[in-house]
Amino acid sequence: MLLVRGWGGDTALTGTIYEEGEEPPHYRGSPDDDAPYVWVCDEFYEVESGGHTQRVEGREIQVAFESPMPRGFDSREHALRAAREHVRTQFARIGVSGVDVEIVDDPGDRSDGDGR
């Protein structure tokens, strides 16, 4: 299992890549994907009303969340590339650029190693 964490605008987002042999979560509406690498992460966007209040870059915005949609990949490299892009895209949807992304190989390991 790999965690992909992004930070920007005083907030963070973390998604998960399930690797070969690991069982990704199954829930109503999730595809039956037997890919060796499966990326799962929230998707969100800014809305005028409703949603959840989030403080971003010193301002309060309303954010709505979509159901996570698992995406399968044939290689670790492809999954990591897509995960990084996904995280940056979510921040861009709420007007945040300059996002730092970290890959954590072992979620149980809380050290800050290189991982990027």
N, C-alpha and C positions, 0 to 999 in steps of 0.2 A: 504494500500500500504506500502510495506517495501522496503527501499533502502539497498542494500548490497554494501559496498564500500571497496575496497582493495587498499592498498598503498605498494609500494615497488620499489626500484631502482629509486627513485626520480620521480615517476609517479603514477597515480591512475587510477582505473577502477570502474565504478558504474553500477550496474544492478538493476532491479526492480522485486519484487514479487508482483503480483496482487492477492489480497485475495478474499475470497468468497464475491460475490455481486459486485465486481469491474470488469469493462470491460477491459481486456487487449487489446492492439492495434491490429488492423487487417491490413494487407498489403499483397500485391501480394506474394504468396508463403507461407504465414503463415498458419499453420494447424488450423482446426476448432476444438479447444480443449475446452470441457466444464468442465475441471477439476476445483475443487474449488480453487487451487493455481497454478498460472502460472508464471514461471521464464522467464524473457527476458533480455538478455545481449549480448553485442558485443563479437565476437570471433576474435582473431587476431593471427598472427604468423610472424616471421622474414623472410624477403626475401632478396635476393642478390641485386635486382634492382627493381625500381618501388615502389609502395606503398607510405607511408607517412613517413617522417623523424621524428623520436622520440628520445629524449635524455633520455637514461637509464643508470643509474650508471656512469655518466660522459662520456659516449660514445654515438655517434649517430648511430642509426640503422634504417633500412628501415622496416616498418611494413605494412602488408597487412591485411585488414579487410574482414571478411566473413559476410554475411547477418545474423542478429540475428535470431535464431530459437526458438520460444517459446516452453517451455517444461512444461507439466502439472503434478501436484502431488496431491495425495489424502489427504495429511496433511501438516500443517505448518512446522512441524519438518522435514519432508522429503524435502520440498522445501528449507528450510534454509540449510540443510546439502548439498544438491546439489549445491546451490548458492555459498556457501563457497568453495566447491571443484572446481567449475567452475572458480571462480576468481583466486584461487591459480594456477590452470592449465594454465590459460591464461598468467600469469606472468612466469610460468616455461617455456612456449613456447618461451619466449624471453630471457631466461637465468637468471631470477630473482627468488631468493628464499627468505625466511624470510619475507613473506607478512603479513601485519596486516590487519585484516578484521573487519569491524564495521557494525552492523545492526542498521538502523534508523527506528523506528516504525512509526514515523509521519514525512514525508519529510518537513512539514511546521515548525517543531520544530528544530531549529538550535543549540540547546544546545548539549553539548558533553556527556551527560549521559552515563551510563554503556554500554548498547546496544550491547555488544560483546557476 
